[in-house]
């Protein structure tokens, strides 16, 4: 089972990294979601979020950095949710 979990984490991490890169290729696709958390300078935050998601995704994909990436991912998600709640 650990090998299966590792494969899922690797694929999930790579999927997150690709999604992060998509923020740079087609930022308009992410502006609607990002605007609820960052109503001002939304495009800038789309790029920042893309960078964070790419880095975290690559961290999740590599077994050596997976635990640290999970911690960063949790912090990132809490930060995003906090901003959405604050900007309601």
C-alpha positions as CSV (number, residue, x, y, z in Angstrom):
1,X,0.0,0.0,0.0
2,X,2.8,2.6,0.7
3,X,3.9,2.3,-3.0
4,X,0.3,3.1,-4.1
5,X,0.2,6.1,-1.8
6,X,3.5,7.3,-3.1
7,X,2.3,7.0,-6.7
8,X,-1.0,8.9,-5.9
9,X,1.0,11.6,-4.2
10,X,3.4,11.9,-7.1
11,X,0.6,12.1,-9.7
12,X,-1.3,14.6,-7.5
13,X,1.7,16.7,-7.0
14,X,2.5,16.8,-10.7
15,X,-1.2,17.7,-11.5
16,X,-1.0,20.6,-9.0
17,X,2.3,21.8,-10.6
18,X,0.7,21.7,-14.1
19,X,-2.3,23.6,-12.7
20,X,0.2,26.1,-11.3
21,X,1.9,26.6,-14.6
22,X,-1.5,27.0,-16.3
23,X,-1.9,30.2,-14.2
24,X,0.9,31.7,-16.4
25,X,-0.4,30.4,-19.7
26,X,-4.1,31.3,-19.2
27,X,-4.4,33.6,-16.2
28,X,-7.9,34.7,-17.2
29,X,-9.1,31.2,-16.3
30,X,-8.2,31.7,-12.7
31,X,-9.2,35.4,-12.1
32,X,-12.7,34.6,-11.1
33,X,-11.6,32.2,-8.4
34,X,-8.7,34.5,-7.3
35,X,-10.8,37.6,-7.1
36,X,-12.8,36.4,-4.2
37,X,-9.6,36.1,-2.1
38,X,-7.8,39.1,-3.7
39,X,-10.2,41.6,-5.1
40,X,-7.4,44.1,-5.9
41,X,-4.4,43.3,-8.0
42,X,-6.1,40.1,-8.9
43,X,-3.9,39.3,-12.0
44,X,-0.8,39.7,-9.8
45,X,-2.2,37.3,-7.3
46,X,-3.0,34.8,-10.1
47,X,0.7,34.7,-11.0
48,X,1.8,34.5,-7.3
49,X,-0.7,31.7,-6.7
50,X,0.5,29.9,-9.9
51,X,4.1,30.1,-8.6
52,X,3.1,28.7,-5.2
53,X,1.1,25.9,-6.7
54,X,3.9,24.9,-9.0
55,X,6.4,24.8,-6.2
56,X,4.1,23.0,-3.8
57,X,3.1,20.5,-6.5
58,X,6.7,19.7,-7.3
59,X,7.4,19.3,-3.6
60,X,4.6,16.9,-3.3
61,X,5.8,14.9,-6.3
62,X,9.2,14.2,-4.7
63,X,9.2,11.8,-1.8
64,X,12.1,13.7,-0.1
65,X,10.2,16.9,0.1
66,X,6.6,15.6,0.4
67,X,6.2,16.2,4.2
68,X,7.4,19.8,4.0
69,X,5.2,20.4,0.9
70,X,2.1,19.1,2.8
71,X,2.8,21.6,5.6
72,X,3.2,24.5,3.1
73,X,0.1,23.3,1.2
74,X,-2.0,23.4,4.4
75,X,-0.7,26.9,5.2
76,X,-1.4,28.1,1.7
77,X,-5.0,26.8,1.8
78,X,-5.6,28.4,5.2
79,X,-4.3,31.7,3.9
80,X,-6.5,31.5,0.8
81,X,-9.6,30.6,2.9
82,X,-8.8,33.4,5.3
83,X,-8.6,35.9,2.5
84,X,-11.9,34.8,1.0
85,X,-13.6,35.1,4.4
86,X,-12.0,38.5,5.1
87,X,-13.1,39.9,1.7
88,X,-16.8,38.8,1.9
